[in-house]
Amino acid sequence: MCLDIDGTLVGSTGEIDERVWAAAAAARDSGIRIAICSGRPALGVALQYAKRLDAGGWHSFQNGASIVHLDTGASHSVSLPPAVVPELIDRARRHGRILELYSDTDYTVESTAPRAVAHAALLGVPFVPRPLDSYTGPVVRAQWVVAHDEADAVLAESHFGLEVSHSSSPVMPDTSFVGVTPSGVNKAVAVRAIAAEYRVSLEAVMFVGDGGNDLAAMRVVGFAVATANAEPDVRDVARLVVSHVDDGGAAQALHIAASGRRYAASR
């Protein structure tokens, strides 16, 4: 079972409802492996969530660019072409736009704009700005952090043939996140990799999401679930729409998965 974070596990309160943790425990007890599949990096609260859901399992972060096993440190991560990063940095500076660069375990941002500060708080990490071109490690994802009315223009820009996806968070309702990952890398790639590691078919995978960056994965799994707050095209793809994230939708999906697993095991 793969779970998005923002808009799926985390709602307007910025926290995960306790009903979700209880339902996750019941799902694990029924034999289900649970994986985070988020646009967030494996830092701060997202890493804490992954550890609480399955500390010894595979999880996907950064829209599929960062796929890691928390216990062993094994990775299926893919980096951006090095030549692309200076081009993105130059564009960020010319437009005065917030750009974040990520590895598997770290990120940097040079903007000190309020959105950049707020996003560090959302991630649950200290806000420590530094020059983007001082970042020397492999970059698995870049991310634009912009106002909603800027998102369409950013999405329309050339991104060198890379994957570009849009997401949002109810914790920052005035902000759009536009992620840039290596060509061919998205959440569907991550779901395939995790399913292969667990030796289960994609038909046996449930994916619960709400945003446009979840669509690729939802189209390849056997059971796609959307929360009631999901974007219209996400609800259209889903086999099932559960309650709003603030009303325990993720807990509902987990209970459905656990019930189905117990039924299958009893046959």
Accessible surface in RSA format (square Angstrom, percent):
REM  Atomic radii and reference values for relative SASA: ProtOr
REM  Chains: A
REM  Algorithm: Lee & Richards
REM  Probe-radius: 1.40
REM  Slices: 20
REM RES _ NUM      All-atoms   Total-Side   Main-Chain    Non-polar    All polar
REM                ABS   REL    ABS   REL    ABS   REL    ABS   REL    ABS   REL
RES MET A   1    22.05  11.4   1.89   1.3  20.16  48.0   2.30   2.0  19.76  26.2
RES CYS A   2     4.37   3.3   4.37   4.9   0.00   0.0   0.00   0.0   4.37   4.7
RES LEU A   3     0.00   0.0   0.00   0.0   0.00   0.0   0.00   0.0   0.00   0.0
RES ASP A   4     7.53   5.3   7.53   7.5   0.00   0.0   0.01   0.0   7.52   7.5
RES ILE A   5     0.00   0.0   0.00   0.0   0.00   0.0   0.00   0.0   0.00   0.0
RES ASP A   6    19.33  13.5  17.00  16.9   2.33   5.5   6.70  15.8  12.62  12.6
RES GLY A   7     1.40   1.7   0.00   N/A   1.40   1.7   1.40   3.8   0.00   0.0
RES THR A   8     0.71   0.5   0.00   0.0   0.71   1.7   0.00   0.0   0.71   1.1
RES LEU A   9     4.30   2.4   0.22   0.2   4.07  10.2   0.31   0.2   3.99  10.7
RES VAL A  10     0.39   0.3   0.39   0.3   0.00   0.0   0.39   0.3   0.00   0.0
RES GLY A  11     3.16   3.9   0.00   N/A   3.16   3.9   1.03   2.8   2.13   4.8
RES SER A  12    72.42  61.2  49.40  65.9  23.02  53.0  33.83  72.0  38.58  54.0
RES THR A  13   107.42  76.4  74.34  75.4  33.09  78.9  76.39 102.6  31.03  46.9
RES GLY A  14    22.18  27.4   0.00   N/A  22.18  27.4   8.20  22.5  13.98  31.3
RES GLU A  15   118.32  67.9 114.39  86.5   3.93   9.4  42.37  81.9  75.95  62.0
RES ILE A  16    12.29   7.0   1.20   0.9  11.09  26.7   1.30   0.9  10.99  29.8
RES ASP A  17    49.11  34.4  35.49  35.3  13.62  32.2  22.83  53.7  26.29  26.2
RES GLU A  18   119.06  68.4 112.19  84.9   6.87  16.4  67.06 129.7  52.01  42.5
RES ARG A  19   124.61  52.3 119.76  61.0   4.86  11.6  68.29  93.3  56.33  34.1
RES VAL A  20     3.71   2.4   3.71   3.4   0.00   0.0   3.71   3.2   0.00   0.0
RES TRP A  21    25.09  10.1  20.13   9.7   4.96  11.7  15.53   8.3   9.56  15.5
RES ALA A  22    67.58  62.1  52.06  80.3  15.52  35.3  60.51  85.2   7.07  18.7
RES ALA A  23     0.06   0.1   0.00   0.0   0.06   0.1   0.00   0.0   0.06   0.2
RES ALA A  24     0.02   0.0   0.02   0.0   0.00   0.0   0.02   0.0   0.00   0.0
RES ALA A  25    36.86  33.9  36.34  56.1   0.52   1.2  36.72  51.7   0.14   0.4
RES ALA A  26    33.22  30.5  27.43  42.3   5.79  13.2  31.15  43.9   2.06   5.5
RES ALA A  27     0.00   0.0   0.00   0.0   0.00   0.0   0.00   0.0   0.00   0.0
RES ARG A  28    92.01  38.6  77.35  39.4  14.65  34.9  29.51  40.3  62.50  37.9
RES ASP A  29   129.40  90.6  91.61  91.2  37.79  89.4  32.71  77.0  96.70  96.4
RES SER A  30    20.10  17.0   0.08   0.1  20.02  46.1   9.79  20.8  10.31  14.4
RES GLY A  31    45.92  56.6   0.00   N/A  45.92  56.6  27.20  74.6  18.72  41.9
RES ILE A  32    22.37  12.7  16.15  12.0   6.22  15.0  19.54  14.1   2.83   7.7
RES ARG A  33   104.85  44.0  97.30  49.6   7.55  18.0  45.42  62.1  59.43  36.0
RES ILE A  34     0.44   0.2   0.00   0.0   0.44   1.1   0.07   0.1   0.37   1.0
RES ALA A  35     2.71   2.5   2.71   4.2   0.00   0.0   2.71   3.8   0.00   0.0
RES ILE A  36     0.00   0.0   0.00   0.0   0.00   0.0   0.00   0.0   0.00   0.0
RES CYS A  37     0.00   0.0   0.00   0.0   0.00   0.0   0.00   0.0   0.00   0.0
RES SER A  38     1.24   1.1   1.21   1.6   0.03   0.1   0.00   0.0   1.24   1.7
RES GLY A  39    13.27  16.4   0.00   N/A  13.27  16.4   9.76  26.8   3.51   7.9
RES ARG A  40    14.48   6.1  10.83   5.5   3.65   8.7  10.41  14.2   4.07   2.5
RES PRO A  41     0.96   0.7   0.95   0.9   0.01   0.0   0.95   0.8   0.01   0.1
RES ALA A  42     9.14   8.4   5.78   8.9   3.35   7.6   5.78   8.1   3.35   8.9
RES LEU A  43    21.66  12.1  19.63  14.0   2.03   5.1  21.40  15.0   0.26   0.7
RES GLY A  44    19.35  23.9   0.00   N/A  19.35  23.9   9.79  26.9   9.56  21.4
RES VAL A  45    37.43  24.6  37.43  33.9   0.00   0.0  37.43  32.5   0.00   0.0
RES ALA A  46     0.44   0.4   0.44   0.7   0.00   0.0   0.44   0.6   0.00   0.0
RES LEU A  47    46.82  26.1  46.82  33.5   0.00   0.0  46.82  32.9   0.00   0.0
RES GLN A  48   111.59  62.4 105.46  77.1   6.14  14.6  39.96  85.1  71.63  54.3
RES TYR A  49    21.48  10.0  21.41  12.2   0.07   0.2  17.09  12.8   4.39   5.4
RES ALA A  50     0.00   0.0   0.00   0.0   0.00   0.0   0.00   0.0   0.00   0.0
RES LYS A  51   108.29  52.8 101.07  62.0   7.21  17.2  52.99  47.7  55.30  58.9
RES ARG A  52   131.36  55.2 111.35  56.8  20.01  47.6  50.08  68.4  81.28  49.3
RES LEU A  53     0.54   0.3   0.33   0.2   0.22   0.5   0.33   0.2   0.22   0.6
RES ASP A  54    18.15  12.7  13.39  13.3   4.76  11.3   6.19  14.6  11.97  11.9
RES ALA A  55    59.99  55.2  48.06  74.2  11.94  27.2  48.19  67.9  11.80  31.3
RES GLY A  56    35.68  44.0   0.00   N/A  35.68  44.0  21.12  58.0  14.56  32.6
RES GLY A  57     0.11   0.1   0.00   N/A   0.11   0.1   0.11   0.3   0.00   0.0
RES TRP A  58    19.87   8.0  19.81   9.6   0.06   0.1  11.32   6.0   8.55  13.9
RES HIS A  59     0.00   0.0   0.00   0.0   0.00   0.0   0.00   0.0   0.00   0.0
RES SER A  60     0.10   0.1   0.10   0.1   0.00   0.0   0.00   0.0   0.10   0.1
RES PHE A  61     0.00   0.0   0.00   0.0   0.00   0.0   0.00   0.0   0.00   0.0
RES GLN A  62     0.00   0.0   0.00   0.0   0.00   0.0   0.00   0.0   0.00   0.0
RES ASN A  63     7.17   4.9   7.17   6.9   0.00   0.0   3.82   9.2   3.35   3.2
RES GLY A  64     1.07   1.3   0.00   N/A   1.07   1.3   0.00   0.0   1.07   2.4
RES ALA A  65     0.00   0.0   0.00   0.0   0.00   0.0   0.00   0.0   0.00   0.0
RES SER A  66     0.00   0.0   0.00   0.0   0.00   0.0   0.00   0.0   0.00   0.0
RES ILE A  67     3.24   1.8   3.24   2.4   0.00   0.0   3.24   2.3   0.00   0.0
RES VAL A  68    18.25  12.0  18.25  16.5   0.00   0.0  18.25  15.9   0.00   0.0
RES HIS A  69    25.39  13.9  24.38  16.9   1.01   2.6   9.31   9.6  16.08  18.7
RES LEU A  70    40.57  22.6  10.19   7.3  30.37  76.4  13.70   9.6  26.87  72.3
RES ASP A  71   106.80  74.8  77.35  77.0  29.45  69.6   6.72  15.8 100.08  99.8
RES THR A  72    99.75  70.9  61.00  61.8  38.75  92.4  66.87  89.8  32.88  49.7
RES GLY A  73    56.27  69.4   0.00   N/A  56.27  69.4  33.28  91.3  22.99  51.5
RES ALA A  74    44.95  41.3  32.34  49.9  12.61  28.7  44.52  62.7   0.44   1.2
RES SER A  75    57.05  48.2  25.01  33.4  32.04  73.8  22.26  47.4  34.79  48.7
RES HIS A  76    76.93  42.0  62.67  43.6  14.26  36.5  50.69  52.2  26.24  30.5
RES SER A  77    35.48  30.0   7.72  10.3  27.76  63.9   7.97  17.0  27.51  38.5
RES VAL A  78    64.94  42.7  61.04  55.3   3.90   9.4  64.94  56.4   0.00   0.0
RES SER A  79    51.88  43.8  35.70  47.6  16.18  37.3  21.88  46.6  30.00  42.0
RES LEU A  80     5.21   2.9   0.00   0.0   5.21  13.1   0.00   0.0   5.21  14.0
RES PRO A  81    58.07  42.3  52.12  47.5   5.95  21.6  58.00  47.9   0.07   0.4
RES PRO A  82   115.67  84.3 104.90  95.6  10.78  39.2 109.70  90.6   5.97  37.1
RES ALA A  83    81.06  74.5  64.50  99.5  16.56  37.7  73.73 103.8   7.34  19.4
RES VAL A  84    14.12   9.3  12.96  11.7   1.16   2.8  14.12  12.3   0.00   0.0
RES VAL A  85    19.83  13.0  19.83  18.0   0.00   0.0  19.83  17.2   0.00   0.0
RES PRO A  86    80.35  58.6  73.41  66.9   6.94  25.2  75.93  62.7   4.42  27.5
RES GLU A  87    92.33  53.0  88.36  66.8   3.97   9.5  13.94  27.0  78.38  64.0
RES LEU A  88     0.00   0.0   0.00   0.0   0.00   0.0   0.00   0.0   0.00   0.0
RES ILE A  89    11.03   6.3  11.03   8.2   0.00   0.0  11.03   7.9   0.00   0.0
RES ASP A  90    69.03  48.4  65.73  65.4   3.29   7.8  21.17  49.8  47.86  47.7
RES ARG A  91    27.18  11.4  27.18  13.9   0.00   0.0   2.39   3.3  24.79  15.0
RES ALA A  92     3.60   3.3   2.27   3.5   1.33   3.0   2.40   3.4   1.19   3.2
RES ARG A  93   115.66  48.6  88.11  44.9  27.55  65.6  53.24  72.8  62.42  37.8
RES ARG A  94   156.43  65.7 116.70  59.5  39.73  94.6  66.47  90.8  89.96  54.5
RES HIS A  95   100.03  54.7  67.38  46.8  32.65  83.5  48.24  49.7  51.79  60.3
RES GLY A  96    72.19  89.0   0.00   N/A  72.19  89.0  37.70 103.5  34.49  77.2
RES ARG A  97    30.65  12.9  16.91   8.6  13.74  32.7   8.63  11.8  22.02  13.3
RES ILE A  98    11.78   6.7  10.77   8.0   1.01   2.4  10.77   7.8   1.01   2.7
RES LEU A  99     2.22   1.2   0.00   0.0   2.22   5.6   0.00   0.0   2.22   6.0
RES GLU A 100     0.10   0.1   0.10   0.1   0.00   0.0   0.00   0.0   0.10   0.1
RES LEU A 101     0.61   0.3   0.61   0.4   0.00   0.0   0.61   0.4   0.00   0.0
RES TYR A 102     0.00   0.0   0.00   0.0   0.00   0.0   0.00   0.0   0.00   0.0
RES SER A 103    15.04  12.7  14.98  20.0   0.06   0.1  11.56  24.6   3.48   4.9
RES ASP A 104    34.55  24.2  32.07  31.9   2.48   5.9  13.91  32.7  20.64  20.6
RES THR A 105   104.90  74.6  91.08  92.3  13.81  32.9  63.72  85.6  41.18  62.3
RES ASP A 106    59.85  41.9  59.65  59.4   0.20   0.5  17.10  40.2  42.75  42.6
RES TYR A 107    21.02   9.8  13.03   7.4   7.98  20.8  11.95   9.0   9.07  11.2
RES THR A 108     2.15   1.5   0.00   0.0   2.15   5.1   2.15   2.9   0.00   0.0
RES VAL A 109     2.36   1.6   2.36   2.1   0.00   0.0   2.36   2.1   0.00   0.0
RES GLU A 110    52.98  30.4  37.98  28.7  14.99  35.7  22.08  42.7  30.89  25.2
RES SER A 111    28.01  23.7  18.64  24.9   9.37  21.6  20.29  43.2   7.72  10.8
RES THR A 112    94.01  66.9  75.34  76.4  18.66  44.5  40.99  55.1  53.02  80.2
RES ALA A 113    37.79  34.7  29.16  45.0   8.63  19.6  35.96  50.6   1.83   4.9
RES PRO A 114   113.78  82.9 106.34  96.9   7.44  27.0 111.00  91.6   2.78  17.3
RES ARG A 115    63.80  26.8  61.53  31.4   2.27   5.4  20.22  27.6  43.58  26.4
RES ALA A 116     0.03   0.0   0.00   0.0   0.03   0.1   0.00   0.0   0.03   0.1
RES VAL A 117    65.81  43.3  64.77  58.6   1.04   2.5  64.77  56.3   1.04   2.8
RES ALA A 118    43.94  40.4  33.76  52.1  10.18  23.2  40.73  57.4   3.21   8.5
RES HIS A 119     7.50   4.1   7.50   5.2   0.00   0.0   0.74   0.8   6.76   7.9
RES ALA A 120     1.15   1.1   1.15   1.8   0.00   0.0   1.15   1.6   0.00   0.0
RES ALA A 121    77.53  71.3  50.43  77.8  27.10  61.6  59.92  84.4  17.61  46.6
RES LEU A 122    19.44  10.8   4.87   3.5  14.57  36.6  12.84   9.0   6.60  17.8
RES LEU A 123     1.55   0.9   1.01   0.7   0.53   1.3   1.38   1.0   0.17   0.5
RES GLY A 124    38.59  47.6   0.00   N/A  38.59  47.6  16.90  46.4  21.69  48.6
RES VAL A 125    29.03  19.1  17.46  15.8  11.58  27.9  20.93  18.2   8.10  22.0
RES PRO A 126   109.79  80.0  91.11  83.1  18.69  67.9 103.25  85.2   6.55  40.7
RES PHE A 127    58.32  29.2  31.61  19.6  26.71  69.5  31.61  19.2  26.71  76.4
RES VAL A 128   103.70  68.2  92.25  83.5  11.46  27.6  93.32  81.1  10.39  28.2
RES PRO A 129    53.38  38.9  35.67  32.5  17.71  64.4  35.87  29.6  17.51 108.8
RES ARG A 130    81.60  34.3  75.83  38.7   5.77  13.7  34.41  47.0  47.19  28.6
RES PRO A 131    74.89  54.6  73.27  66.8   1.63   5.9  74.46  61.5   0.43   2.7
RES LEU A 132     2.38   1.3   1.63   1.2   0.75   1.9   1.63   1.1   0.75   2.0
RES ASP A 133    91.38  64.0  63.26  63.0  28.12  66.5  31.47  74.1  59.91  59.8
RES SER A 134    57.53  48.6  33.24  44.4  24.29  56.0  40.86  87.0  16.67  23.4
RES TYR A 135    29.44  13.7  10.25   5.8  19.19  49.9   9.89   7.4  19.54  24.1
RES THR A 136   132.00  93.9  95.74  97.1  36.26  86.4  69.55  93.4  62.44  94.4
RES GLY A 137    33.59  41.4   0.00   N/A  33.59  41.4  23.41  64.3  10.17  22.8
RES PRO A 138    91.51  66.7  79.80  72.7  11.71  42.6  90.56  74.8   0.95   5.9
RES VAL A 139    10.32   6.8   6.49   5.9   3.83   9.2   6.49   5.6   3.83  10.4
RES VAL A 140     5.33   3.5   5.33   4.8   0.00   0.0   5.33   4.6   0.00   0.0
RES ARG A 141     1.04   0.4   1.04   0.5   0.00   0.0   0.00   0.0   1.04   0.6
RES ALA A 142     0.00   0.0   0.00   0.0   0.00   0.0   0.00   0.0   0.00   0.0
RES GLN A 143    10.61   5.9  10.61   7.8   0.00   0.0   0.00   0.0  10.61   8.0
RES TRP A 144     0.00   0.0   0.00   0.0   0.00   0.0   0.00   0.0   0.00   0.0
RES VAL A 145     2.29   1.5   0.00   0.0   2.29   5.5   0.00   0.0   2.29   6.2
RES VAL A 146     3.01   2.0   1.20   1.1   1.80   4.3   3.01   2.6   0.00   0.0
RES ALA A 147    18.76  17.2  18.72  28.9   0.03   0.1  18.72  26.4   0.03   0.1
RES HIS A 148    84.85  46.4  71.95  50.0  12.90  33.0  60.10  61.9  24.75  28.8
RES ASP A 149   132.38  92.7  93.72  93.3  38.66  91.4  53.08 124.9  79.30  79.1
RES GLU A 150    76.19  43.7  73.70  55.8   2.48   5.9  30.72  59.4  45.47  37.1
RES ALA A 151     5.08   4.7   5.08   7.8   0.00   0.0   5.08   7.2   0.00   0.0
RES ASP A 152   114.70  80.3 108.99 108.5   5.71  13.5  36.75  86.5  77.95  77.7
RES ALA A 153    63.97  58.8  51.84  80.0  12.13  27.6  60.30  84.9   3.67   9.7
RES VAL A 154     0.98   0.6   0.98   0.9   0.00   0.0   0.98   0.9   0.00   0.0
RES LEU A 155    62.88  35.0  43.84  31.4  19.05  47.9  44.06  30.9  18.83  50.7
RES ALA A 156    88.50  81.4  48.96  75.5  39.54  89.9  60.41  85.1  28.09  74.4
RES GLU A 157    48.02  27.6  33.11  25.0  14.91  35.5  31.50  60.9  16.51  13.5
RES SER A 158    78.81  66.6  61.06  81.5  17.75  40.9  51.63 109.9  27.18  38.1
RES HIS A 159     8.83   4.8   2.76   1.9   6.07  15.5   2.74   2.8   6.09   7.1
RES PHE A 160    79.53  39.8  47.08  29.2  32.45  84.5  60.23  36.5  19.30  55.2
RES GLY A 161    65.58  80.9   0.00   N/A  65.58  80.9  42.51 116.7  23.07  51.7
RES LEU A 162    21.88  12.2   5.87   4.2  16.00  40.2   6.04   4.2  15.84  42.6
RES GLU A 163    60.17  34.5  57.19  43.3   2.98   7.1   8.86  17.1  51.30  41.9
RES VAL A 164    46.83  30.8  16.42  14.9  30.41  73.3  16.49  14.3  30.34  82.3
RES SER A 165    30.81  26.0  24.77  33.1   6.04  13.9  26.54  56.5   4.27   6.0
RES HIS A 166    50.77  27.7  46.52  32.3   4.25  10.9  34.71  35.8  16.06  18.7
RES SER A 167    21.15  17.9  21.02  28.1   0.12   0.3   9.91  21.1  11.24  15.7
RES SER A 168    43.98  37.2  34.99  46.7   8.99  20.7  10.12  21.5  33.86  47.4
RES SER A 169     3.76   3.2   1.60   2.1   2.16   5.0   2.59   5.5   1.17   1.6
RES PRO A 170    44.72  32.6  27.26  24.8  17.46  63.5  36.34  30.0   8.38  52.1
RES VAL A 171    54.06  35.6  33.58  30.4  20.48  49.3  35.54  30.9  18.52  50.2
RES MET A 172    13.89   7.2  11.44   7.6   2.45   5.8  13.78  11.7   0.11   0.1
RES PRO A 173    99.53  72.5  80.52  73.4  19.02  69.1  86.30  71.2  13.24  82.3
RES ASP A 174    85.89  60.2  78.72  78.3   7.18  17.0  40.48  95.3  45.42  45.3
RES THR A 175     0.05   0.0   0.05   0.1   0.00   0.0   0.00   0.0   0.05   0.1
RES SER A 176     0.68   0.6   0.68   0.9   0.00   0.0   0.00   0.0   0.68   0.9
RES PHE A 177    10.86   5.4  10.80   6.7   0.06   0.2  10.80   6.5   0.06   0.2
RES VAL A 178     0.00   0.0   0.00   0.0   0.00   0.0   0.00   0.0   0.00   0.0
RES GLY A 179     2.51   3.1   0.00   N/A   2.51   3.1   0.32   0.9   2.19   4.9
RES VAL A 180     0.00   0.0   0.00   0.0   0.00   0.0   0.00   0.0   0.00   0.0
RES THR A 181     4.14   2.9   4.14   4.2   0.00   0.0   0.62   0.8   3.53   5.3
RES PRO A 182     7.00   5.1   7.00   6.4   0.00   0.0   7.00   5.8   0.00   0.0
RES SER A 183    78.53  66.4  57.52  76.8  21.01  48.4  26.89  57.3  51.64  72.3
RES GLY A 184    42.54  52.5   0.00   N/A  42.54  52.5  32.51  89.2  10.03  22.5
RES VAL A 185     8.71   5.7   8.41   7.6   0.29   0.7   8.41   7.3   0.29   0.8
RES ASN A 186    43.18  29.8  42.50  41.1   0.68   1.6  16.37  39.4  26.81  25.9
RES LYS A 187     0.73   0.4   0.32   0.2   0.41   1.0   0.32   0.3   0.41   0.4
RES ALA A 188     4.92   4.5   4.92   7.6   0.00   0.0   4.92   6.9   0.00   0.0
RES VAL A 189    52.00  34.2  50.22  45.5   1.78   4.3  51.01  44.3   0.99   2.7
RES ALA A 190     0.00   0.0   0.00   0.0   0.00   0.0   0.00   0.0   0.00   0.0
RES VAL A 191     1.00   0.7   0.55   0.5   0.45   1.1   0.55   0.5   0.45   1.2
RES ARG A 192   117.62  49.4 112.18  57.2   5.43  12.9  47.19  64.5  70.42  42.7
RES ALA A 193    22.76  20.9  12.21  18.8  10.55  24.0  21.46  30.2   1.29   3.4
RES ILE A 194     6.67   3.8   6.58   4.9   0.09   0.2   6.67   4.8   0.00   0.0
RES ALA A 195     6.11   5.6   3.53   5.4   2.59   5.9   5.66   8.0   0.45   1.2
RES ALA A 196    70.54  64.9  49.50  76.4  21.04  47.9  58.68  82.6  11.86  31.4
RES GLU A 197    72.97  41.9  48.60  36.8  24.37  58.0   6.75  13.1  66.22  54.1
RES TYR A 198    49.95  23.3  30.24  17.2  19.70  51.3  34.50  25.9  15.45  19.0
RES ARG A 199   223.30  93.8 187.24  95.4  36.06  85.9  69.81  95.4 153.49  93.0
RES VAL A 200    69.67  45.8  53.16  48.1  16.52  39.8  60.50  52.6   9.17  24.9
RES SER A 201    68.58  58.0  51.64  68.9  16.94  39.0  51.27 109.2  17.31  24.3
RES LEU A 202    48.27  26.9  43.31  31.0   4.96  12.5  43.31  30.4   4.96  13.3
RES GLU A 203   135.45  77.8 117.87  89.2  17.58  41.9  56.29 108.9  79.16  64.6
RES ALA A 204    74.83  68.8  35.26  54.4  39.57  90.0  47.66  67.1  27.17  72.0
RES VAL A 205     9.84   6.5   8.47   7.7   1.37   3.3   9.66   8.4   0.19   0.5
RES MET A 206    18.44   9.5  16.23  10.7   2.21   5.3  16.23  13.8   2.21   2.9
RES PHE A 207     0.00   0.0   0.00   0.0   0.00   0.0   0.00   0.0   0.00   0.0
RES VAL A 208     0.00   0.0   0.00   0.0   0.00   0.0   0.00   0.0   0.00   0.0
RES GLY A 209     0.00   0.0   0.00   N/A   0.00   0.0   0.00   0.0   0.00   0.0
RES ASP A 210    16.24  11.4  16.00  15.9   0.24   0.6   0.00   0.0  16.24  16.2
RES GLY A 211     5.31   6.5   0.00   N/A   5.31   6.5   5.31  14.6   0.00   0.0
RES GLY A 212    25.83  31.8   0.00   N/A  25.83  31.8  14.05  38.6  11.77  26.4
RES ASN A 213    14.70  10.1   6.33   6.1   8.36  20.1   5.52  13.3   9.17   8.9
RES ASP A 214     0.24   0.2   0.24   0.2   0.00   0.0   0.00   0.0   0.24   0.2
RES LEU A 215    20.10  11.2  20.10  14.4   0.00   0.0  20.10  14.1   0.00   0.0
RES ALA A 216    30.67  28.2  24.21  37.4   6.47  14.7  27.84  39.2   2.83   7.5
RES ALA A 217     0.00   0.0   0.00   0.0   0.00   0.0   0.00   0.0   0.00   0.0
RES MET A 218     4.41   2.3   0.00   0.0   4.41  10.5   0.00   0.0   4.41   5.8
RES ARG A 219   153.71  64.5 118.87  60.6  34.84  82.9  50.42  68.9 103.29  62.6
RES VAL A 220    37.33  24.6  21.73  19.7  15.61  37.6  28.12  24.4   9.22  25.0
RES VAL A 221    15.20  10.0   0.00   0.0  15.20  36.6   0.00   0.0  15.20  41.2
RES GLY A 222     7.69   9.5   0.00   N/A   7.69   9.5   2.73   7.5   4.96  11.1
RES PHE A 223    54.63  27.3  54.63  33.8   0.00   0.0  54.63  33.1   0.00   0.0
RES ALA A 224     4.01   3.7   3.32   5.1   0.69   1.6   3.32   4.7   0.69   1.8
RES VAL A 225     0.03   0.0   0.03   0.0   0.00   0.0   0.03   0.0   0.00   0.0
RES ALA A 226     0.00   0.0   0.00   0.0   0.00   0.0   0.00   0.0   0.00   0.0
RES THR A 227     0.00   0.0   0.00   0.0   0.00   0.0   0.00   0.0   0.00   0.0
RES ALA A 228    45.98  42.3  30.96  47.8  15.02  34.2  31.36  44.2  14.62  38.7
RES ASN A 229    49.48  34.1  18.49  17.9  30.99  74.6  20.29  48.8  29.19  28.2
RES ALA A 230     2.37   2.2   0.00   0.0   2.37   5.4   0.10   0.1   2.27   6.0
RES GLU A 231    54.38  31.2  50.94  38.5   3.44   8.2  33.95  65.7  20.43  16.7
RES PRO A 232    89.44  65.2  88.47  80.6   0.97   3.5  89.23  73.7   0.21   1.3
RES ASP A 233    64.67  45.3  62.66  62.4   2.01   4.7  34.68  81.6  29.99  29.9
RES VAL A 234     0.00   0.0   0.00   0.0   0.00   0.0   0.00   0.0   0.00   0.0
RES ARG A 235    89.80  37.7  81.32  41.5   8.49  20.2  17.27  23.6  72.53  44.0
RES ASP A 236   121.33  85.0  87.27  86.9  34.06  80.5  30.38  71.5  90.95  90.7
RES VAL A 237    45.62  30.0  23.21  21.0  22.41  54.0  29.87  26.0  15.75  42.7
RES ALA A 238    17.61  16.2   0.00   0.0  17.61  40.1   0.00   0.0  17.61  46.6
RES ARG A 239   162.60  68.3 123.95  63.2  38.64  92.0  48.90  66.8 113.70  68.9
RES LEU A 240    54.75  30.5  50.87  36.4   3.88   9.8  54.75  38.5   0.00   0.0
RES VAL A 241    66.41  43.7  43.24  39.1  23.17  55.8  43.24  37.6  23.17  62.8
RES VAL A 242     3.94   2.6   0.00   0.0   3.94   9.5   2.52   2.2   1.42   3.8
RES SER A 243    44.16  37.3  34.91  46.6   9.25  21.3  13.17  28.1  30.98  43.4
RES HIS A 244    66.12  36.1  64.34  44.7   1.78   4.6  42.21  43.5  23.91  27.8
RES VAL A 245    10.76   7.1   2.11   1.9   8.65  20.8   2.11   1.8   8.65  23.5
RES ASP A 246    60.23  42.2  37.11  36.9  23.12  54.7  25.75  60.6  34.48  34.4
RES ASP A 247    91.58  64.1  77.96  77.6  13.62  32.2  17.87  42.1  73.71  73.5
RES GLY A 248     5.87   7.2   0.00   N/A   5.87   7.2   2.07   5.7   3.80   8.5
RES GLY A 249     0.00   0.0   0.00   N/A   0.00   0.0   0.00   0.0   0.00   0.0
RES ALA A 250     1.49   1.4   0.92   1.4   0.57   1.3   0.92   1.3   0.57   1.5
RES ALA A 251     5.89   5.4   5.89   9.1   0.00   0.0   5.89   8.3   0.00   0.0
RES GLN A 252    70.50  39.4  65.74  48.0   4.76  11.3  29.99  63.8  40.51  30.7
RES ALA A 253     0.00   0.0   0.00   0.0   0.00   0.0   0.00   0.0   0.00   0.0
RES LEU A 254     0.00   0.0   0.00   0.0   0.00   0.0   0.00   0.0   0.00   0.0
RES HIS A 255    92.76  50.7  91.85  63.8   0.91   2.3  61.78  63.7  30.99  36.1
RES ILE A 256    63.98  36.4  58.01  43.2   5.97  14.4  60.84  43.8   3.13   8.5
RES ALA A 257    14.82  13.6   5.10   7.9   9.72  22.1  11.95  16.8   2.87   7.6
RES ALA A 258     0.45   0.4   0.45   0.7   0.00   0.0   0.45   0.6   0.00   0.0
RES SER A 259    59.46  50.2  53.01  70.7   6.45  14.8  33.51  71.4  25.95  36.3
RES GLY A 260    38.81  47.9   0.00   N/A  38.81  47.9  34.11  93.6   4.69  10.5
RES ARG A 261   100.62  42.2  94.92  48.4   5.70  13.6  27.19  37.2  73.42  44.5
RES ARG A 262   124.02  52.1 116.30  59.3   7.72  18.4  63.39  86.6  60.63  36.7
RES TYR A 263   139.23  65.0 133.21  75.8   6.02  15.7 104.26  78.3  34.98  43.1
RES ALA A 264    59.85  55.0  45.24  69.8  14.61  33.2  46.74  65.8  13.11  34.7
RES ALA A 265    71.37  65.6  35.75  55.2  35.62  81.0  45.43  64.0  25.94  68.7
RES SER A 266    91.71  77.5  49.82  66.5  41.90  96.5  49.58 105.6  42.13  59.0
RES ARG A 267   210.62  88.4 142.66  72.7  67.96 161.8  66.18  90.5 144.44  87.5
END  Absolute sums over single chains surface
CHAIN  1 A    11009.8       8294.4       2715.4       6256.1       4753.7
END  Absolute sums over all chains
TOTAL         11009.8       8294.4       2715.4       6256.1       4753.7
